[in-house]
Amino acid sequence: MFKKIIKYLSSLRFTILLISLLGLIFALGLWVPQINLIKGLYFVWQKRSPGLVAFLDLLGLTSIYTSPITVTLWVLFFLNLSLVLWQRIPVVKSRIAISAAKITDPERSPGYPFKKTYTIPADLNDETLINQLRKRRFTVLGDATGFYGVKNRFSPLAFGLFHVSFYLILLGGLISIYTEFVGFIDLAQGESFHGELNRYNTSPEPQMPKFGAPPDASFTVKSIVPRVTHNTPTGISVLLVDGNGKFHDVDINRPYNTGNTSFVFKHLGVAPLFVLKDASGKEVAGSYVKLDVLQMKPDKFALGGLTFTATFYPDFVLEEGKRATRSMEFNNPVFFIVANQDGKRIGEGLVPKNGALELSGYRLEMPDMPFWVRFYVIKQHGILILYAGFLLASIGVIWRLLFFRRELVGAVREQDGARCLIVAGRSEYYKSLAEDEFEKMFTEIAGEKKVEG
């Protein structure tokens, strides 16, 4: 009974069944909204269709990729793959093994499509003939009366290597999916981050891992320097210093990597320091404010009970009485501020760096204007396993196709008073290429052209 179960679990029929069921799971995941993707919209959907959502939740279809049935199918698939690989080990070992039993009559050996006879010089002794084959990387058993040779004897191992790589790719992919954390965080120059979960942006909400913890990272943003050339953003330099005092320079295509976590630059904004004072010059409030204004769209902030609308001009110019920017280079950065109190406008005007805006009963100053950046944060534990799988797959394919196996059998015999070398050969792939190789090799060894085919 046990052997029957193992036989079925390792069968091709069971493999096809599992692949079909997993394909169905993925198709349902595309059709049925998933909680981890729609997040807040899920509750709206639940309120509008409580019966349908409850039914789908009961079946686990709204979180189908992590549902018990999906996990069970993956476990069975890995079991199937492991059993197939285990059963292939004796086959691979038998193909690698060589013995005298493989020495057969080259004229009558089945399965060898290449068969030729060559005359050989009388002074070419038997040992030299065998050594000539060994110099061409053939492993040879026997002697001139009958021999078996194989080139790239261990190429069948590439089959097992490719199966192991497939196992690692699937394993790495699954570990990555179930341990993945994705979030966004906005940090200004001078800010420190120590892995606090509440520091991540709430829109979109962080995607928590099914297994494991959020990223454990600690660093301080020392400086943010955008690079703009000829009115075109060309890069950015975000200098970070980690908890060990080591510096890291983040650019558009150069993230900060720590452990299994990557902090990728995604967005740039301005974080000016605004200080609000009353009519007597006493400070009412002050704060660095992260403003998303580099696309010439206004942004709002609140300070000291007042609300402000800010529009940013990186290279301010007044053209025919209208506010504009000459370029996207930060040559003359200026804010246009509109202030409101209790819904009523109490002032508006231009505020350059180290400038101020007089309001009704207040004064708004901007003594500093650093930048802030938005990092895309992703943590995955299976990436190295995934890369190792792809590397093994590449090695397996190259090994199998470029270093393919060639086999030959042969014997030296007397025919019509001449000393002749009779050979038969075959290869796994590239039959014509291998036959050309055999033809050239034996012609060189014999020192003469073949006398019959």
N, C-alpha and C positions, 0 to 999 in steps of 0.2 A: 504493500500500500504506500509506504513511504517513498519507494523508488518511483512509483507511478506519479506521485505528487511532484517530486523533483523533476521528473521527465517533462511533465506538463508546464511547470514553472519556467523551465529553460527552453521551451519549444518556440518555434517561430510564430505559431498561431497565437500563443499568449503574448508575445512581443507586439504583434499587430493589434491585438485587442487592447493592450495598454496604451499604445500610441493613439489609437482611435478614441479611447475614452479621455485621454489627456487633451486631445484636439477638441473634443466636445466641450470639455471644461473651459478651455481658453475661448472658444466661441461664445459660450454662455457668459463668460466674464466681459466680453465686448458688448453683449446685448443687454445684460442686467446691470444697472448702475451699482458701482462698488462704493461701500462706505468710505474707504480710505481715500477715494478720489473726489467724491462730491462733497464730503464733509458736511458743512452747514446746510447744504441743499437737501441732504438726506432727511432732516427733520421736517422740512417743508413738504417733501414727498410723502413722508410717513403720515403727516397730518391730513393730506389730501386723499391718500389711498391707504388707510390703516389696515384693511383686510389683506390687500395684495402684499404690502410690505411685511406684515406679520407672517404670511405664508412663505414668502421668499426668505425671510430671516430664519424661519423654522428649518428650512431645507439647507440653510447655509449659503444660499446663492448670492447674497449681498456682500459676502466676504469670501468668495468662492476660492480664491487662490490660497487661502490659509485654512480652509475648512477641513474637517477630519477626513472627508472622502478624498480630497485632493492630496493631502499628506499621505494617506494610505496608498493611493495610486503611485505616488513618487517612490515610496518605500518598496512596493512590488516591482516597479520598473528597475530600481537599482539592484534588487534581488535577482531579477531576470538577467540583467546585464552581467552581474557577478557570476551567476551560474554558467552562462554562455562562455564567459572568459575562462572559468575554471575547467570547463569541458574541452576547451580548445588547447589547453596546455599539453595533454598527451599527443595531440595531433601535431602541434608545433615541434615537440621533442622528437617525434618519429621522423619528421621531415629534416630536422637538423642532423640526426644521427646518421653516421655512415658506417657501412660494414662491407665485408667481402661478398656478401650476398648480392650486392648491387653490381658486381662485376658480371656482365652478361655478354653473350656473343653479339658483337656490333652489327653483324649481318642479319640477325634474326630478332633483335630487341624491338618489341613493340613500343610505341609512344615516342620514338625518336625520329622526327621527320627529316632531319639532316643526315644523309648517309653518303659517304664518299670514300674512295680508295686512292692513296697516293703512293708513288714509288719513292723509296728513301735510299740515300747513298749507303754503300756497304760500310763506309767508315763511321756512320752514325750509330754508335753503340746504344744499347737499350737504356742504360742509366742516363745518358745525355738526353735522350728523347723524353724521359719522365721529368728530368730537371727543367727542360724547356717549358713544359706545362706549368710546373711549380713557379717558375720565374714570371709567368703570366697570371699569377695569383689563383691558380687552381689547387685545390686540395686533392691529392691523388692517392688512391689505394691500388695495390697490385704492381705488376711489372709489365714488361713489353709483351708477355704472352697473353695478357688480359688485364686491363686496368679500368678503373672508374674515377672520374674527376668531376669536381663541383667547384664553381666559382661563386663567391658571395653566399657561402653556405648558410650563414645566419640570417639571411634576408627574411625568412618566415617570422622572425621575432618582431619585425615591423608590424605584422598583423596584430600581435598582442599589444604592442606599444600604442597602436592607433586605438584599440579598444580601451586601454587604460586612459588615454587622453580624452576619449569621449566620456568616460566615467568622471574624470576630473572636471571637465567643462560643465557637465550637468551638476556635479556637486558644488563647484564654485558658484555657478549661477543661482542655485537654490539658497546657498548660504548668503549670497549677496542680497537676494530678494528678502529673506526673512530677517536679516540683521541690518537692513538699510535704514539709515536716518537721513532725512532731507529737511533742510530749513534755510531760512534767510535771516541775516542779522545785519543791522546798520550800525557802523562804528565810526566815530569822528576822530580826528587827529587828537592824540592825547588820552583817548579812552582805553581802558583795560577790559579784558574779557577773561573770565575764569570758568567757563563752561556752564554758567547759570542758564537753566532752561527758560526762565521767564524773560530772558533778554532777547530771545528770538522773536521775529515779527509774528504777529497773530494773523496776518493776511498776506500770503496764505499760511495756514497753520502748519507747524512742523509735522512731518510724517514720522511717527515714532516706530522704532523697530519692533518686530514681533518677538524677537529674542535679543537680549543684550540691553545696554544702556546708551544714552545719548553721548555725544563726543565729550571726552575729557581733555580739554585744551586750555592753555593759559598763555596770553600774550598781551602786549600793549602796542597800539598804533603810534609809532613815533612821528611819522611824517607822511603826507599825501601830496604828491607832485604830479599833476596832469601834464601831458605833453600835447601841444597843439601846434601844427606846422602848416602855414599857408591856409589857415581857416579850416584845417582838417585834423580832428583828433587822431593822434598817431600812437598813443600809449599812455601808460600811467606807471608811477613808481610809488608803491605803498610799502613803506619800511616798517617791519614788525620786529619786536624783540620778545623772545619767548621767556619762560620762567627760568631758564638757565643762562640768560643774558646773551643768547646767540641771536644775531640779526638775520632776517629773511626779507628779500625784496620780491614783492608780488607785482606781476604785470598782467596784461590782458591774457596771455597764453602761458603764464607761469604762476600756478597756484602755490599756496603755502600748504605743504603736506606734513602732517604730524601723526605718526602711527597709521591707523586706517582711515584717518579723516583728512579731507581736502577742503581748504577755504579758497573758493574761486571768485575772483573779482567779477562783478556783474553790473554795477551801476555807480555813478558818481553824483554827488550833490554838494551843496554849500552849507556849512554849519557856522554862521556868523554868531558872534557874541553880542547880544543886545542888552543894554542896560537902560532901565526906565527910571527916571527921576521926577520928583514932584517940583512944584514951582520954587521951593526953597533950595533945591539942589540935593535933597536927600534921596538916597537910592531906595526905590520902591521894590524893584525886582530886577533880577538879571539872570541870564541863562544863555548857554549855547543852544541854538535852535537848528535842527536838521531840516533843511528846506530842499525840496525837489523842484528846482527852478531852472535847470540848465537847458531845458527845451523851450525856453521863453514862455512857459506857462506859469501863471501865478500860483502861489501856495499860501496857506494861512497858518498863523500861530497865535497863541494867547500869552499875555504877559501882564502881570499886575492888575488883573481885572479888565484889561483892554484886549480887543481882538485886532489883529493886523493882517493885511493882505500884501504880500511881497512879490514883486516882479523883478527879475534879475537881468542886468545887461552886462556881459563880460567885458565889452569894449565900448563903453557908452559914448554916444554922440547925439547931439540935438540937431536934427535936420529939418529945416523949415518949421520949427516949433514942435516937431514930433520926436518923441523918444525912440532911439534905435541903437543898434550895435554895429560897429564897423566889421567885426569878425567874431569868431568864437574863441579867439585868444584872449587871455586874461590881462589885457593891457591897461584897462581903465574900468575895473569892476564897480558897479553902482547898483543899488537897490532903489526901486520906486515903491514907497510904502504908503498904504492907506490905513489910517487908524480909526477904529470905531469904539464907542462906549455906549452900552445899553441900546445898541442898534442905530446909534446916530454917529455920523462921521464927525470927528473932532480935529482932523488934519490929514494932510498928505504932502509928500515931497520926496526929493532925492536924498539918499544917504550913501555917500561913498565910505570907503574904509577910513576909520578914524574921524568920521563925520558925525553929524547929529541932525535931528529933525525936531523943530519946535512945534509942540501941539498945544491944545487948549488946556493949560494947567499942568502940562507934562513936557518932558524932554526925553527923546529916544536917542541914545548914543550907540555907535557900533565901533568899539575899539579894536576888534579882531575879526578876521574872516577866514578861518581854516576851511577844509573840505571834510566830507564824510564819504564813506564807501559802503556799498552793500555787498556782502559776501554770500555766495551760494555755498552752503555747507552740506557735504555729503560724507557719510561714513558707511563703509561696507567691509565685511571681514573676508569675503570670498574672492576678492580680486586677484590676489597672488595665486590662488589655486586655479582660477580661471585662466590666467596667463600661462601657468605651467601646463595646463591642458592643451592650450593652443600651440605651445612650443613643442610638446610631445607629438601632437598631431602633425605638425609641419615636418618634424624629424622623421616620423613614421612614413609619411607620404613620399618624402625625398628618398629615404632609404629604400622603400619598396619599388619605386619607379626608376630611379637612377642606378641603384645597385641591385638590379634584378638578378635572379638566380639562373645560372647556366650549368647544364650537366652534359657529360659525354662519357661514352664507353668506347674502348678501342683495343686493338691487338695488332701485333706485327706478325705477318705470315708470308710464306713463299707462294707466289703466284706466277706461273709461266716462266719460272727461272729467275724471277725478279723479287727483291725484298720489298714488301708493300706494307703500308700502314692503313688499316681499315678502321674507320671511325664512324660513330653515330652521335648526334648531338641534339639538344632541345633547350628551350628557354621558357621562362614564365611569360614574358612579354616580348614585344617587338621581334617577331619571328624572322622577318626579312633581315633586320639589323643584326640579329644574332647569327644568322646563317652567313652573312657577309663577314662577320668577325671570325667565325670558324674557318671559312674559306681562306681568308688572309693568314690566319695563324698557322694552319697546317701546311699551307704552301710555303711559308717562311721556314717552318721546321723541316719539312721534307727537302727543301732546296730545289724542288722541281714542281711543275704543274701536275694536277691530278691526272690519272690515266683513265679513270672511268668513274661514272656516277651511278 
